[in-house]
Amino acid sequence: VSAPATLPTRGLCCGTNTESPLLQCTLSGKWINDLGSNMTIGAVNGKGDFAGSYHTAVKATPNEIQVSPLQGSQDRMNQNGQPTFGFTVNWSFSDSVTVFTGQCFLDENGKEVLRTMWLLRSHVDNIKDDWKATR
């Protein structure tokens, strides 16, 4: 979920909602991924917007990890109960931002699972280093 990045290096974040009841796919709640990072998503409003926090278990910076804010949106038109969504994390402890996009699925046991891909943008001092700023 990388320089001051914080998620699995394979670019896939999978999480499990520890608060939401089975047999639905609700983004609101607490999610924990396979590396121990966790995020909490508040209520999704009528427009599909949500906010929350992300606490990573992975880093590539000497700075102390801090809980970081996230803002996102989910697809409101999905009638299948497995919505697509996206969110941005503005890392509180580094000069970087990560965007995630994904979908909520119900696995074969009815457990909610998020499958996401992410893109991290780190600060660089000049345009000549732009090539190495996005992972």
C-alpha positions in Angstrom: 0.0 0.0 0.0 8.3 4.2 -1.7 9.8 7.4 -0.5 7.7 9.0 2.2 5.0 6.6 1.1 3.2 4.3 3.3 1.3 1.5 1.7 2.0 -1.9 0.3 4.8 -1.8 -2.2 3.0 -3.9 -4.7 0.5 -1.2 -5.2 -2.5 -3.1 -3.9 -4.2 -2.4 -0.7 -6.7 -4.8 0.6 -8.6 -4.2 3.8 -11.3 -5.7 5.9 -14.0 -3.7 7.5 -14.0 -4.6 11.2 -17.3 -2.7 12.1 -19.8 -3.1 9.3 -22.3 -6.0 9.2 -21.9 -8.8 6.7 -23.7 -9.0 3.4 -23.3 -5.4 2.4 -20.5 -3.2 1.2 -20.4 -0.1 3.3 -17.2 2.0 3.3 -18.0 3.6 6.7 -16.1 1.9 9.5 -12.6 0.8 10.4 -10.5 -1.0 7.8 -7.2 -2.9 8.4 -5.0 -4.1 5.5 -2.6 -7.1 5.4 0.4 -4.9 6.5 -1.3 -3.6 9.6 -2.2 -0.1 8.3 -5.7 1.0 9.3 -8.1 3.6 8.2 -11.3 4.9 9.5 -14.0 6.2 7.2 -16.9 8.3 8.5 -20.4 8.4 7.2 -20.8 8.7 3.4 -23.2 11.6 2.6 -25.9 11.7 0.0 -23.5 13.0 -2.6 -21.1 10.0 -2.0 -18.5 12.2 -0.2 -16.7 11.0 2.9 -13.8 11.8 5.2 -11.6 9.9 7.6 -8.1 9.1 8.8 -5.3 6.8 7.7 -2.7 5.4 10.0 0.0 3.6 8.1 2.2 0.8 9.3 4.7 1.2 6.5 7.0 4.1 5.8 10.2 5.0 4.0 11.0 8.2 5.9 12.8 8.9 9.1 9.9 10.9 10.4 7.5 9.5 13.0 4.3 8.1 11.6 1.3 10.2 12.3 -2.4 9.7 11.6 -3.2 11.4 8.3 -6.5 12.9 7.0 -8.3 11.4 4.0 -11.1 12.8 1.8 -12.9 10.7 -0.8 -16.0 10.0 -2.9 -17.8 6.8 -3.8 -20.0 6.0 -6.8 -23.6 6.8 -5.8 -25.1 5.1 -8.9 -24.0 1.6 -8.1 -27.0 -0.6 -7.6 -25.1 -3.8 -6.9 -23.9 -2.9 -3.4 -20.2 -3.1 -4.3 -19.3 0.5 -4.9 -16.3 2.0 -6.6 -14.6 4.8 -4.8 -11.5 7.0 -4.6 -9.8 9.0 -1.8 -6.7 11.1 -1.2 -4.5 10.9 1.9 -2.4 14.0 2.7 0.4 12.5 4.8 0.8 14.5 8.0 4.5 13.4 8.4 5.9 13.9 4.9 5.7 16.1 1.9 3.6 13.6 -0.1 0.1 12.8 -1.1 -1.4 9.5 -2.1 -4.5 8.9 -4.2 -6.3 5.6 -4.0 -9.0 4.2 -6.3 -10.8 0.9 -5.8 -13.9 -1.1 -5.2 -15.6 -2.7 -2.3 -16.3 -6.5 -2.8 -18.0 -9.2 -0.8 -15.9 -12.3 -0.8 -17.2 -15.9 -1.0 -17.8 -15.7 2.8 -19.8 -12.5 2.7 -16.8 -10.5 4.1 -16.3 -7.0 2.9 -12.9 -6.4 1.2 -11.5 -3.3 -0.5 -9.3 -3.7 -3.5 -7.4 -0.6 -4.3 -4.5 0.7 -6.4 -2.6 3.8 -5.3 -0.4 6.5 -6.7 2.0 8.4 -4.5 3.4 11.9 -5.3 6.4 13.0 -3.3 7.9 16.5 -3.2 11.0 17.2 -5.3 13.1 20.3 -5.2 13.1 21.0 -9.0 11.5 20.0 -12.3 14.6 18.0 -13.3 13.7 15.5 -10.5 10.0 15.2 -11.6 10.6 11.8 -13.1 11.2 10.2 -9.7 8.4 12.0 -7.8 5.5 9.7 -8.7 5.3 6.0 -7.7 
